[in-house]
């Protein structure tokens, strides 16, 4: 009886290892490398300020 239990346990461990390996292959862990610097075109505050400057310049040009 103990021998059957050990075979079932071993088989369960092998099946688990196979499915674990398949899962790891299909879903690799996310990269932990830091993201590069954010460019100014990705920065909402920069774009908002740029738009304000353009509007002011356009308004000043129209008033001159």
C-alpha positions in Angstrom: 0.0 0.0 0.0 2.9 2.4 0.8 4.4 1.6 -2.6 1.2 2.7 -4.4 1.1 5.9 -2.4 4.7 6.7 -3.3 4.0 6.1 -7.0 1.0 8.3 -6.9 2.9 11.0 -5.1 5.8 10.8 -7.6 3.4 10.9 -10.5 1.7 13.9 -9.0 5.0 15.7 -8.6 6.0 15.0 -12.2 2.7 16.2 -13.6 2.9 19.4 -11.4 6.4 20.1 -12.7 5.4 19.7 -16.3 2.5 22.1 -16.0 4.6 24.5 -14.0 7.2 24.5 -16.7 4.6 25.1 -19.4 3.1 27.9 -17.4 6.5 29.6 -17.0 7.3 29.3 -20.7 4.0 30.9 -21.8 4.1 33.7 -19.2 7.7 34.9 -18.7 8.2 37.1 -15.6 8.1 40.8 -16.2 11.3 42.5 -16.8 12.7 44.2 -13.6 15.0 46.5 -15.6 14.2 50.1 -14.9 12.4 52.0 -17.6 14.3 54.5 -19.6 13.9 58.2 -19.2 10.6 59.7 -20.2 10.8 61.9 -23.2 9.1 65.4 -23.1 6.5 64.2 -25.6 5.3 61.7 -23.0 5.1 64.2 -20.1 1.6 65.6 -19.8 2.8 68.6 -17.7 5.4 69.5 -20.4 2.8 69.3 -23.2 0.3 71.4 -21.2 2.9 74.1 -20.6 4.0 74.0 -24.2 0.4 74.5 -25.3 0.0 77.5 -22.9 3.1 79.1 -24.3 1.9 78.7 -27.9 -1.4 80.2 -27.1 0.2 83.2 -25.3 2.6 83.7 -28.2 -0.3 83.5 -30.7 -2.4 85.9 -28.7 0.5 88.3 -28.4 1.2 88.2 -32.1 -2.4 88.9 -32.9 -2.5 91.9 -30.5 0.7 93.4 -32.0 
